[in-house]
Amino acid sequence: MSSQNASSAETIKPAHVTTGSSLTPRSRLNKSPKLVANGNQAVKWYGLSLLVLIIDQWTKWLAETKLTFHEPVSVIEPILNWTLAYNSGAAFSFLADAGGWQKWFFVGLALVMSIALIIYLIKVPRQAKLLSTGLALVLSGAIGNNLIDRVLYGHVIDFIHVHYADAWHYPIFNIADIAICIGVALIIIDMLFLEKKRHS
């Protein structure tokens, strides 16, 4: 009887795995951490959007008050000027000559996008900090360019002019454009490399 009891005791698998002095239930070993939404913590991402928006509007005010329309001011020769320009269209002056209706089209589009981003930031997992950063930057750019500028002035204020001498000129842009480009890049990086890891 004693030998049978010993052999049966050897075949019984423990219900817990010991790590140091703690016991971890076997059923919990392979579970990934639960994803918790930003919820109230979305406020800090709204704060980031507000900060970028303030910088964007402040630099546009400086451009309006210190620069003369289409007269470049050299910053770093031969690659960077401050050049005040107005864009009534979208990126790269798309629909700039459409006749005026495009203003309200872009305002409406930006309003819908901004509301969607504000709501979505609440639902994004707290672990997805890169995604939240990207969304916050896109939100600030959308509000800065397509809401504030178009409603107040009827056009977007641009002033950053990257070029190479007179041989090549990149379309003049602003801080909001930079925020949107960086934000979209961060969202794409998260989508390609980080999203699957959060759900695996």
PLY file of the C-alpha trace (Angstrom):
ply
format ascii 1.0
element vertex 200
property float x
property float y
property float z
element edge 199
property int vertex1
property int vertex2
end_header
0.00 0.00 0.00
2.77 2.42 0.85
4.48 1.92 -2.56
1.16 2.48 -4.41
0.51 5.69 -2.46
4.02 6.93 -3.27
3.64 6.28 -7.01
0.21 7.93 -7.16
1.58 10.98 -5.30
4.30 11.32 -7.93
1.74 11.48 -10.78
-0.38 14.23 -9.18
0.43 17.60 -10.79
0.43 20.64 -8.54
-2.40 23.13 -9.04
0.01 26.02 -8.56
3.44 26.82 -9.89
5.84 28.19 -7.34
7.91 31.26 -8.18
10.06 32.28 -5.23
7.72 32.41 -2.25
4.55 33.16 -4.28
2.04 30.77 -5.80
0.59 31.54 -9.24
-2.53 29.63 -10.33
-1.80 27.57 -13.43
-4.92 28.98 -15.13
-3.49 32.54 -14.98
-0.02 31.86 -16.35
-0.77 32.38 -20.07
-3.22 35.27 -19.81
-2.15 38.62 -21.31
-2.67 41.79 -19.25
-6.16 43.24 -19.50
-6.37 46.32 -21.73
-7.87 49.26 -19.86
-9.22 52.25 -21.77
-7.86 55.77 -21.20
-11.17 56.92 -19.73
-10.59 59.99 -17.56
-6.86 59.83 -18.31
-7.65 61.00 -21.84
-7.48 64.50 -20.31
-3.67 64.41 -20.45
-3.81 63.71 -24.19
-6.24 66.59 -24.61
-3.67 68.67 -22.73
-1.00 67.68 -25.26
-3.32 68.72 -28.09
-3.98 72.05 -26.40
-0.26 72.71 -25.91
0.54 72.05 -29.58
-2.50 74.12 -30.61
-1.29 77.09 -28.52
2.19 76.86 -30.07
0.64 76.65 -33.54
-1.57 79.69 -33.07
1.18 81.71 -31.36
3.65 81.09 -34.20
0.98 82.01 -36.76
0.32 85.24 -34.89
4.05 86.00 -34.95
4.14 85.29 -38.68
1.17 87.61 -39.30
2.61 90.45 -37.24
6.32 90.17 -38.10
6.36 89.03 -41.72
5.27 90.62 -44.97
3.17 88.50 -47.32
5.34 86.49 -49.74
8.56 88.26 -48.71
10.99 85.59 -47.47
13.19 86.10 -44.43
16.29 83.94 -44.48
16.80 81.69 -41.43
19.28 79.04 -42.57
20.78 79.57 -46.00
20.08 78.01 -48.42
17.44 75.68 -46.96
15.03 77.55 -44.64
13.08 80.81 -44.85
10.16 82.31 -42.98
7.68 83.20 -45.75
4.12 84.29 -44.93
1.59 82.60 -47.20
-2.13 81.84 -47.17
-3.74 78.58 -48.23
-7.49 78.44 -48.83
-7.28 74.79 -49.88
-6.06 71.64 -48.18
-2.53 70.25 -48.06
-0.36 71.35 -50.99
-3.09 73.89 -51.94
-5.58 71.20 -52.99
-8.91 72.90 -53.91
-7.37 76.32 -53.26
-9.17 77.78 -56.31
-12.51 76.04 -55.78
-14.48 79.29 -55.30
-15.13 79.49 -51.55
-17.28 76.46 -50.78
-14.17 74.49 -49.77
-13.83 76.61 -46.61
-17.00 75.22 -45.05
-16.31 71.76 -46.44
-12.96 71.64 -44.60
-14.48 73.21 -41.47
-17.22 70.55 -41.38
-14.75 67.76 -42.07
-12.40 68.98 -39.32
-15.28 69.31 -36.86
-16.44 65.74 -37.46
-12.86 64.43 -37.29
-12.12 66.36 -34.08
-15.23 65.05 -32.31
-14.38 61.50 -33.44
-10.79 61.82 -32.17
-11.92 63.26 -28.82
-14.27 60.30 -28.31
-11.78 57.73 -29.58
-9.02 58.94 -27.25
-11.24 57.94 -24.31
-11.49 54.37 -25.67
-7.82 53.86 -26.60
-5.99 51.44 -24.25
-3.79 53.16 -21.67
-0.91 50.95 -22.77
-1.10 52.43 -26.30
0.79 55.61 -25.50
2.26 55.97 -29.00
-1.22 55.72 -30.53
-2.65 58.26 -28.06
0.23 60.65 -28.81
-0.41 60.35 -32.53
-4.14 60.93 -32.18
-3.54 63.96 -29.93
-1.19 65.51 -32.50
-3.63 64.94 -35.37
-6.40 66.46 -33.24
-4.38 69.62 -32.57
-3.52 69.98 -36.25
-7.09 69.50 -37.40
-8.38 72.13 -34.96
-5.52 74.56 -35.65
-5.66 74.50 -39.44
-9.16 73.53 -40.46
-11.25 75.01 -37.65
-9.61 78.07 -36.10
-7.77 79.40 -39.16
-10.58 78.86 -41.64
-13.34 80.19 -39.39
-11.38 83.27 -38.28
-9.47 84.12 -41.46
-10.99 82.05 -44.27
-7.59 80.49 -45.01
-4.71 78.66 -43.34
-1.66 80.70 -42.30
1.64 79.13 -43.43
5.15 80.42 -42.89
7.76 77.62 -42.79
9.50 77.53 -46.16
11.93 74.65 -46.78
13.85 74.85 -50.05
17.23 74.43 -51.68
18.35 77.76 -53.09
16.02 78.47 -56.03
16.25 74.96 -57.44
13.67 73.22 -55.23
10.84 74.47 -53.01
8.69 72.42 -50.64
5.13 73.76 -50.15
5.07 76.30 -47.30
3.62 74.81 -44.08
3.07 75.46 -40.37
3.27 73.81 -36.93
-0.17 72.21 -37.31
0.99 70.50 -40.51
4.04 69.15 -38.69
1.80 67.84 -35.87
-0.49 66.08 -38.34
2.41 64.43 -40.22
4.11 63.23 -37.03
0.77 62.10 -35.60
-0.12 60.04 -38.68
3.37 58.48 -38.68
2.98 57.44 -35.01
-0.47 55.96 -35.69
0.90 53.93 -38.61
3.87 52.67 -36.52
1.47 51.61 -33.76
-0.84 49.89 -36.25
2.00 47.97 -37.93
4.17 46.99 -34.95
2.41 47.45 -31.61
-1.31 46.74 -32.01
-0.90 42.98 -32.50
1.37 42.73 -29.46
-1.29 44.33 -27.24
-3.89 41.78 -28.32
-1.68 38.67 -28.54
0 1
1 2
2 3
3 4
4 5
5 6
6 7
7 8
8 9
9 10
10 11
11 12
12 13
13 14
14 15
15 16
16 17
17 18
18 19
19 20
20 21
21 22
22 23
23 24
24 25
25 26
26 27
27 28
28 29
29 30
30 31
31 32
32 33
33 34
34 35
35 36
36 37
37 38
38 39
39 40
40 41
41 42
42 43
43 44
44 45
45 46
46 47
47 48
48 49
49 50
50 51
51 52
52 53
53 54
54 55
55 56
56 57
57 58
58 59
59 60
60 61
61 62
62 63
63 64
64 65
65 66
66 67
67 68
68 69
69 70
70 71
71 72
72 73
73 74
74 75
75 76
76 77
77 78
78 79
79 80
80 81
81 82
82 83
83 84
84 85
85 86
86 87
87 88
88 89
89 90
90 91
91 92
92 93
93 94
94 95
95 96
96 97
97 98
98 99
99 100
100 101
101 102
102 103
103 104
104 105
105 106
106 107
107 108
108 109
109 110
110 111
111 112
112 113
113 114
114 115
115 116
116 117
117 118
118 119
119 120
120 121
121 122
122 123
123 124
124 125
125 126
126 127
127 128
128 129
129 130
130 131
131 132
132 133
133 134
134 135
135 136
136 137
137 138
138 139
139 140
140 141
141 142
142 143
143 144
144 145
145 146
146 147
147 148
148 149
149 150
150 151
151 152
152 153
153 154
154 155
155 156
156 157
157 158
158 159
159 160
160 161
161 162
162 163
163 164
164 165
165 166
166 167
167 168
168 169
169 170
170 171
171 172
172 173
173 174
174 175
175 176
176 177
177 178
178 179
179 180
180 181
181 182
182 183
183 184
184 185
185 186
186 187
187 188
188 189
189 190
190 191
191 192
192 193
193 194
194 195
195 196
196 197
197 198
198 199
